[in-house]
Protein backbone atom coordinates (compact mmCIF):
# COMPACT_ATOMS: atom_id res chain seq x y z
CA UNK A 1 0.00 0.00 0.00
CA UNK A 2 1.44 3.34 -0.98
CA UNK A 3 0.43 6.92 -0.33
CA UNK A 4 -1.16 7.38 -3.76
CA UNK A 5 -3.42 4.36 -3.23
CA UNK A 6 -4.39 5.62 0.21
CA UNK A 7 -5.19 9.12 -1.06
CA UNK A 8 -7.23 7.79 -3.99
CA UNK A 9 -9.11 5.42 -1.71
CA UNK A 10 -9.99 8.27 0.63
CA UNK A 11 -10.93 10.54 -2.29
CA UNK A 12 -13.23 8.06 -4.05
CA UNK A 13 -14.85 7.06 -0.75
CA UNK A 14 -15.62 10.72 -0.04
CA UNK A 15 -17.08 11.21 -3.52
CA UNK A 16 -19.08 8.00 -3.07
CA UNK A 17 -20.46 9.13 0.28
CA UNK A 18 -21.51 12.42 -1.29
CA UNK A 19 -23.26 10.60 -4.15
CA UNK A 20 -24.99 8.30 -1.67
CA UNK A 21 -26.32 11.19 0.43
CA UNK A 22 -27.39 13.07 -2.70
CA UNK A 23 -29.19 10.01 -4.07
CA UNK A 24 -30.89 9.32 -0.77
CA UNK A 25 -32.19 12.88 -0.43
CA UNK A 26 -33.29 13.17 -4.07
CA UNK A 27 -34.61 9.61 -4.35
CA UNK A 28 -32.22 8.71 -7.17
CA UNK A 29 -31.33 5.02 -7.11
CA UNK A 30 -28.52 5.35 -9.67
CA UNK A 31 -26.67 7.94 -7.57
CA UNK A 32 -27.07 5.81 -4.43
CA UNK A 33 -25.80 2.68 -6.20
CA UNK A 34 -22.79 4.46 -7.68
CA UNK A 35 -22.09 6.02 -4.29
CA UNK A 36 -21.96 2.66 -2.55
CA UNK A 37 -19.83 1.26 -5.39
CA UNK A 38 -17.39 4.16 -5.08
CA UNK A 39 -17.09 3.60 -1.34
CA UNK A 40 -16.44 -0.14 -1.69
CA UNK A 41 -14.49 -0.72 -4.90
CA UNK A 42 -11.15 0.53 -3.57
CA UNK A 43 -10.94 -2.47 -1.23
CA UNK A 44 -10.66 -4.77 -4.24
CA UNK A 45 -8.37 -2.78 -6.57
CA UNK A 46 -4.60 -2.66 -6.01
CA UNK A 47 -3.49 -0.72 -9.08
CA UNK A 48 -3.48 3.08 -8.93
CA UNK A 49 -4.27 3.37 -12.63
CA UNK A 50 -7.27 1.05 -12.46
CA UNK A 51 -8.51 2.73 -9.31
CA UNK A 52 -8.45 6.08 -11.11
CA UNK A 53 -10.17 4.72 -14.24
CA UNK A 54 -12.90 2.87 -12.34
CA UNK A 55 -13.46 5.84 -10.02
CA UNK A 56 -13.91 8.24 -12.94
CA UNK A 57 -16.27 5.86 -14.73
CA UNK A 58 -18.37 5.25 -11.61
CA UNK A 59 -18.56 8.96 -10.85
CA UNK A 60 -19.68 9.82 -14.39
CA UNK A 61 -22.43 7.19 -14.61
CA UNK A 62 -25.06 9.20 -12.67
CA UNK A 63 -24.48 12.24 -14.88
CA UNK A 64 -24.78 10.20 -18.08
CA UNK A 65 -27.89 8.23 -17.11
CA UNK A 66 -30.11 10.34 -14.91
CA UNK A 67 -32.61 7.87 -13.53
HUTAUR-V535084 format. One line per field, one symbol per residue. ss: DSSP state (H for helix, E for strand, - for the rest). A space follows every 50 residues. Layout:
ss = ???
//
This chain:
ss = --HHHHHHHHHHHHHHHHHHHHHHHH--HHHHHHHHHHHHHHH----HHH HHHHHHHHHHHHHH---
//
